[in-house]
Amino acid sequence: MADENEKPHIVERENGPLVVKNVGKMIGPDGEDLGARPAMALCRCGASKNKPFCDGTHMGTGFSSDHEDISHRDRVLTYEGESITVHYNRVLCSHAARCVSNLEGVFDPARDPWIEADRAPAEEIKSVIEACPSGALSYSEKGGDPCHIHDDECVIFVERHGPYHVRNVDLEGAEWATQACQKKYVLCRCGASKNKPFCDGAHVDIGWRDDAEE
């Protein structure tokens, strides 16, 4: 039983699940309320038959919570515009591609540079960046909030065939990448990320599905 006086937080259990305490809301892929409990164990090996919850399957799959050293890739690229500057750290990116689908004039992976901050009004760019689930994208303005979080609701969103999107929940013991937002981040659910506990888009590369039979 979680202590109601504890702050909402997540602890990654070695070679095991994500232990979540005191998160007020957990939302499923279709917007359904999954009924957050004071203490929950969430699957991150990708193999539970009771996803998103852990059923102990990780103990028989050889799941490892180890991650690679990503320090050589941990750098922030900056794209300056006249009224807004966009920052991007690929180590944080979960490849949700919302930026490309919502504002392809600014965000185009086929172009070099792939971000051009003067191709749309600053307010449109800010809106798209604020929708980035991983925090890989950020923007800077004088006096701006680098996390771009406008509320303090503690919530976890479960992406279909993808990671956990976390808002306003402490992640204990994490190694944060440069300019990472500790209020907005994505956690691996497929078990294949090389940057555990964070998602690195590996679920796309391996074609992982959360409804697949194990």
N, C-alpha and C positions, 0 to 999 in steps of 0.2 A: 504494500500500500504506500503510495507516494505521500510525502508530507505536504499538506496544502500550503504551508508557508514557504516551501522551496520555490525558487524561480523556475519557469519552464526551461528545461535543458535536455540535451541529448548526450549520451555516453556511448561510444563505440566499444563493444565488448570484443576482446581479442579473438579472432577467428570465429566470431559469432555475430549476433544481431545488433541492431541499434536499439538501445534502451532509451525510451522517451518518457519523460515525466512532466506532468502538469501542463501539457499542451491543451489548450481549450478546444481546438477544433481540428478535425482531420477530414479532408474532402477528397472523394474519389474522382476518377476520370470523367464521369458524367455529371459531376457537381453534386453527387449524393453525399450525405453526411454519414461518415463511417463510424460514428459513435466513439469519439476519443475517450479513453479511460485515463485515470490518474497515472497509471504506469502501463506501458506497452512495450513489447519487443517486436520490432519491425524487421522483416526479412531483408537481407542484403547479399545473400549468396545467389539469389535468382531462382532457387529451386523449391521453395516452400509450396505446398499444395493448398495453403491457406493465405496466399498473398492478399494484402501486403504484410500480414502478420507472420512471425516466425513460428514454425512448427517443429523445429529441431533438426530439419533435414541437413543443415550445414555440417552436422557432426559426421554424416556418412558420405559427404561429397568431397572432403578434403579442402573445403573452402579456407582460403588464407586472407587475412585482412592486411597483409603487408602491401606496401606500395613502392613504386620506383622513386628514385631521387629525381625530382623534376626541377631542381634549382637551375639547371642549365637552360631550361625553357621558360623560366619564370621572369618575364619582362613585360613591361607595359609599353605598347606602341601608342603614339599620340598623333592625332590628325586634327590640325588646327583649321578653324574657320573664322570668319570675320566676327561672328557673334557667339559662337559656341565651339568648344574644343572637345573632341570625342577621344576617349581612351579605351584601349582593348588589351586584355591579357588572355591569350589563347589557352593558357593552363587552366583557366576557370571555365572555359566554354564547354557547354553540354551539347552544342550543335542543335539546339531547338529551332534555329533559323527563323525566328519570328522577326528579326530585324530585316532580313532579306525579303520575306514575304510581305511585310507591312510597309517597307519604304525602300524598294529596290533601287531607286534613283540615288540614294545615299550609300546603301550597303550592297555591294556587288562583288562577290568573291572572284568573278572572272576578270576583274579590273585591277590594275595596279596604279595607285593605291586603291584598296578595296573599299575604303571609306572616304567620301568627299563631303565634308561638313557644310559646304555652301550650296548643296543641291536641293535643299528644302528649308523652310522656315525653322528657326531654332525650336519653337514650341512643338512642332511635329517630330523633330529628332528627339527631343527630351521625352516625349510620350512613348516613343518606340524603345528608347533605352531603359526607361522605367519599367517596361514590360519584359525586359530581359530577365529570365528566371535565375540565371546563375551569377549575375553580377560581373560577367566578363566584360560587358560594355558599361562605361560610365561617362559622365560628362562633367565639365568644370565651368563654373561661372563664379564671379566674385560673390562670396558669401553663400555658395550653394552647398547642399548636403551631398557628399560623395556616395552615400548609399541610396538616395532617392526613394526613401520610404516615407510615406505620408500618413501612416497609422501605426499603432502599436499592437495590433491584433496578432496573437501567437497562433500560427496555423501551419499545417502541413498539407500540401496538395500532392496527390499521387497522380503522376502522369501515366497515361496508358502506354504500355510498352516502353516506359522510360523511368526517369529518376523521381526522387522525392523533391519537391520544391518547398523550401523551408523559409518562414518569415518570422523574425523577432523571437527566435529561440536560441539560447546559448548552446554552442557545441564545445564540449569540454575536451581539452587536450589536443585540439586540432593544430596542424601546421598550416598556417594561412599563407597563400600566395600574395605577392605584392599588390597592394591596393584592393585586396579582397574585401568585400562588404560582409561583416560578421552578422548582419541582420538579414541578409538575403543570399541564399546559396542553394546548391543542389547536391543531393547525396545519391551515390550509386545504389541501384537496386538490382542490377543484373549480375553483379559479382565479378565483372571483367575489367573494371576501370583500373588503370595503372596509377591513378592518383587517389586511391581510397583514403578517406571515406567519400571523397567528392566524385561526382560524375565527370567523365572526360569524353562522353559521347560514344563509348565502346558499345553500348546497347544497339546503336545503329549499325556499327561495323559487323557485329556478330548476328544481327537479325533477331535479337532477343524479343520474346513476347511473354507478357505476364500471364497469358491464358494458355500457354503451351503445356502439354502433358510432359511430365518429367520421367 
